Amino acid sequence: MPELAPMISSDVSSDPTPYASLTPERILDAVESIGLDCDGSLLALNSFENRVWQLGLYDEGPVVAKFYRAGRWRDAQILEEHRFTLELAEAEIPVVAPLARDGQTLHHWQDLRFAVFPRRGGRPPELEDPEVLAWTGRFLGRIHALGATRAFAERPTLDIDTFGREPVAFILASDFLPPELRAPWQAIAEQALAGIATCYQRAGTQPAIRLHGDCHAGNLLWTPDGPHFVDFDDARSGPAMQDLWMLLSGDEHTMARQFDHVLEGYETFASLPTGQLHLIEALRTLRLLHFAAWLARRWSDPAFPAAFPWFEGGRYWQDHILALREQVGLMAESPLVRLCA
């Protein structure tokens, strides 16, 4: 399965190579501009939206510097994410929050914006283990209980328009769809959007809370002391289920068992309205649509053709049509609602 796309907002930058000037010398100069004494060692970490580096420091442990993609988030939106993670850390919820230097967590150096984080290791979680699922559920329940205490003012909301209709419109306006697949893809995308809307209607009005927003296994690291989340870069408002459904995989019965374990832990700290079960497959479908649009938006960035060579061709879109058809069926059947309710 391809790497899950981050939940990006609409971009205002047209620079096709936003990191062309991010040389090792500039990385070190930027980090040293905030008073950190780098020893010159650099290790690139896996990231596509931003550029992330581990840097060694003299007489201290290494840190991680994240350089933000120009035009993606406004400063106020980045700072709101930082405040959220700091709020979680102050509540002793194990997340990796940015380090403050002279009271600031977002730093500017020449044309660069960056933040520095403590380095925290860990291994991927074993999501087949019931105890791991329950522990992760408790962890997310704590995040959501605090996330529900106030609202984001700057960061956007996950909804059908921004994660469904807008990505579909973007793809149709681009040249990525092969001509012979344009009509079939448009037809199934419209069916998918209709199915998503129906799922939201079945769910009823649901509260939008502050979320991690991108809870795939790569952002959840496990240590002997338990899990911690990294990378709140996609934090936004939305239904609690957005942070839960990505923990589930396999056939419907397997996912139902997994969800039981997650919910057992989650409801120790937060309540999940039953109606949100109707959103699982809708949110999964939004992710599929968003992922395709994300790749199309970023294709001029040299890192993307190298990492996703299979995107440029008819086979990807054929498979995408089949995946959307399957999701249309799942949204109509709501199998997990039947099994979990």
Buried (B, 14 or more C-beta within 10 A) or exposed (E): EEEBBBBBBEBEEEEEEBBEEBEEEBBBBBBBBBEBEBEEEBEEEEBBBBBBBBBBBEEEEBBBBBBBBBBBBEEEBBBBBBBBBBBBBEEEBBBBBBBBBEEBBBBEBEEBBBBBBEBBEBEEBEBEEBEBBBBBBBBBBBBBBBBBEEEBEBBBBBBBEBBBBBBBEBBEEEEBBBEEBBEBBBEBBEBBBEBBBBBBEBBEEBEBBBBBBBBBBEBBBBEEEBBBBBBBBBBBBBBBBBBBBBBBEEEBEEBBBBBBBBBBBBEEBBEBBEBBBBBBBBBBBBBBBBBBBBBBBBBEBEBBBEBBEEBBEEEBBBEBBEBBBEBBEBBEEBBBBEBBE
